[in-house]
Amino acid sequence: MDPLRIGRSLRALRIRRGWRQADASAAAGLSRSQYSRIERGLLRGIPLADINAACTALGADLDVRVRWHGEGLDRLLDASHAAIVNEVVRLLDELGWIVAVEVSFSRYGERGSIDVLAWHAPSATLLVVEVKSVVPDVQAMIGALDRKVRLARGVGEERGWSARVTGRLLAIGESATSRDRVRTHADVFGAAFPHRSTAVRRWLREPVGPLAGLLFLRDSQGTGTTRQVTGRQRVRRRGEPPRPG
């Protein structure tokens, strides 16, 4: 985060609107002195929420990024995501589902990738799993999952999976932060994902009707308890012997 650039940006946006600092501070719900410090780039001791409020008042978004060892953080986050995918694959595989990982799609001009697409042949049930190592922007995440579920039947039919029912599952890495974020947005998560731990696992064993579930899974990365999923769109079948190395 560049304090001086943030301050200069807010000043430019304020002037563009023809506002005084008093106008901008009032719109942001901040004292004028607090707002003035932000515009001057003096951010030490100012809560991030106040800086974000100043940006929002001027119609801007605050983008704060964490950087670590060049691309090291991206690799770390990718590894955590992959470990949770492994846990999902292990769980579904043990319960007799056919599992495809990182399934790319391009339908009706919409492109994307489904983290895990699973098929339960006895019940003709298709399951779309969205995996998150952390809880991101809630509304954007739900919107993206809705789109994938809407397109999933067509994607499944391309594999010969003619589904009668399509379920959705949000798998989140187990952490106090993730649970706190879900609690903070309890109404939104409750409406979008009413089925939780016990109900989700019961449904996965015997899928009846649609599922809209949320499941916390421990990231066992580095413990040797997860199987590595490599390659795109890999399909695992129950009882499938491991591929030769």
ChimeraX attribute file (.defattr): number of C-alpha atoms within 10 A of each C-alpha:
attribute: neighborCount
match mode: 1-to-1
recipient: residues
	/A:1	11
	/A:2	9
	/A:3	15
	/A:4	14
	/A:5	13
	/A:6	21
	/A:7	22
	/A:8	15
	/A:9	15
	/A:10	24
	/A:11	21
	/A:12	14
	/A:13	16
	/A:14	20
	/A:15	12
	/A:16	10
	/A:17	11
	/A:18	11
	/A:19	14
	/A:20	12
	/A:21	18
	/A:22	15
	/A:23	14
	/A:24	26
	/A:25	20
	/A:26	15
	/A:27	14
	/A:28	20
	/A:29	14
	/A:30	17
	/A:31	13
	/A:32	16
	/A:33	12
	/A:34	16
	/A:35	27
	/A:36	18
	/A:37	14
	/A:38	23
	/A:39	24
	/A:40	16
	/A:41	18
	/A:42	16
	/A:43	20
	/A:44	10
	/A:45	6
	/A:46	13
	/A:47	9
	/A:48	13
	/A:49	10
	/A:50	17
	/A:51	21
	/A:52	16
	/A:53	20
	/A:54	27
	/A:55	21
	/A:56	14
	/A:57	18
	/A:58	19
	/A:59	11
	/A:60	14
	/A:61	12
	/A:62	15
	/A:63	8
	/A:64	10
	/A:65	7
	/A:66	6
	/A:67	11
	/A:68	10
	/A:69	7
	/A:70	8
	/A:71	9
	/A:72	11
	/A:73	13
	/A:74	13
	/A:75	11
	/A:76	12
	/A:77	14
	/A:78	12
	/A:79	16
	/A:80	20
	/A:81	20
	/A:82	22
	/A:83	25
	/A:84	25
	/A:85	30
	/A:86	23
	/A:87	23
	/A:88	22
	/A:89	26
	/A:90	17
	/A:91	15
	/A:92	22
	/A:93	18
	/A:94	13
	/A:95	15
	/A:96	19
	/A:97	25
	/A:98	19
	/A:99	22
	/A:100	19
	/A:101	24
	/A:102	18
	/A:103	17
	/A:104	13
	/A:105	17
	/A:106	11
	/A:107	11
	/A:108	7
	/A:109	6
	/A:110	10
	/A:111	10
	/A:112	14
	/A:113	15
	/A:114	21
	/A:115	21
	/A:116	23
	/A:117	26
	/A:118	25
	/A:119	24
	/A:120	21
	/A:121	14
	/A:122	10
	/A:123	14
	/A:124	14
	/A:125	23
	/A:126	27
	/A:127	27
	/A:128	25
	/A:129	24
	/A:130	23
	/A:131	23
	/A:132	23
	/A:133	24
	/A:134	18
	/A:135	16
	/A:136	11
	/A:137	8
	/A:138	14
	/A:139	11
	/A:140	10
	/A:141	14
	/A:142	17
	/A:143	10
	/A:144	14
	/A:145	19
	/A:146	15
	/A:147	12
	/A:148	23
	/A:149	20
	/A:150	13
	/A:151	16
	/A:152	22
	/A:153	21
	/A:154	16
	/A:155	21
	/A:156	18
	/A:157	11
	/A:158	10
	/A:159	10
	/A:160	9
	/A:161	18
	/A:162	17
	/A:163	19
	/A:164	12
	/A:165	16
	/A:166	20
	/A:167	21
	/A:168	22
	/A:169	21
	/A:170	20
	/A:171	22
	/A:172	23
	/A:173	25
	/A:174	18
	/A:175	14
	/A:176	9
	/A:177	12
	/A:178	18
	/A:179	17
	/A:180	12
	/A:181	15
	/A:182	16
	/A:183	13
	/A:184	11
	/A:185	12
	/A:186	14
	/A:187	12
	/A:188	15
	/A:189	19
	/A:190	16
	/A:191	10
	/A:192	16
	/A:193	19
	/A:194	15
	/A:195	19
	/A:196	17
	/A:197	13
	/A:198	10
	/A:199	14
	/A:200	19
	/A:201	17
	/A:202	11
	/A:203	17
	/A:204	19
	/A:205	15
	/A:206	13
	/A:207	20
	/A:208	13
	/A:209	12
	/A:210	15
	/A:211	23
	/A:212	19
	/A:213	23
	/A:214	23
	/A:215	21
	/A:216	19
	/A:217	20
	/A:218	15
	/A:219	23
	/A:220	16
	/A:221	18
	/A:222	10
	/A:223	7
	/A:224	8
	/A:225	13
	/A:226	19
	/A:227	13
	/A:228	14
	/A:229	17
	/A:230	11
	/A:231	9
	/A:232	11
	/A:233	18
	/A:234	13
	/A:235	18
	/A:236	21
	/A:237	15
	/A:238	13
	/A:239	9
	/A:240	9
	/A:241	8
	/A:242	7
	/A:243	5
	/A:244	4
	/A:245	3
